[in-house]
Amino acid sequence: MGGVNYAALNAKVAGGTAEVARLAAWLPRGCVRDFVGAFARGAWGARGVGDYLRLWQRAQKLDKTNRHAMLPLLGAEIDLCNLIWLYRLRRFHHSYINEAALFGRLIPVRWRLTEEALRTLANARDADNLRALIADGVYGGVFASCGPDFSRPEKAAAAALLQRYKRTAMAQANSIAGVCRHIFEVNQW
């Protein structure tokens, strides 16, 4: 791991002694620093398709410990972004957007949402039908707090992701999950 004591680094971050700008100095040069730098540049909901693709490619290059910590977290974030974007596109552009156009605007990375599940969601009759399909899907529990009108799904998804980052940081203390949890939390609230 390049001589970095990630458990000690994560303890410093959890103690509030780290500023996002200083995190890079504590990290080894190479893939880890590149990933954390790219992760820190964008906030949840403010990243675009290209940003997520670059993050995903950088996460693939991490060492085994960091890759096993970050791929599920980043994959869940991408899946939730795709669900929210799909809902917004279906709700506000339902009359003239087709399945091909919907898929062209989503992030082409799949974690727990299969291609078939996304096709089913993309072919929903309307926004109400899509909300029901999302509620019955893999990430249905994430959006339970949004209520029947699906208000503020970004806030519900961010809260669920933060909990996931916290659990992963605790479970995998010898990875960059704690650093990324700190960056995610600072960028969100």
Secondary structure, DSSP 8 states (H G I E B T S, - for coil): -TT--HHHHHHHHHTT---GGGHHHHS-TTHHHHHHHHHHH--TTT--HHHHHHHHHHHHTS-HHHHHHHHHHHHHHHHHHHHHHHHHHHHHSTTT--HHHHHHTS-S--SSS-HHHHHHHHT-SSHHHHHHHHHTSTTGGGGGGGTTTT--HHHHHHHHHHHHHHHHHHHTTTSTHHHHHHHHHHHH-
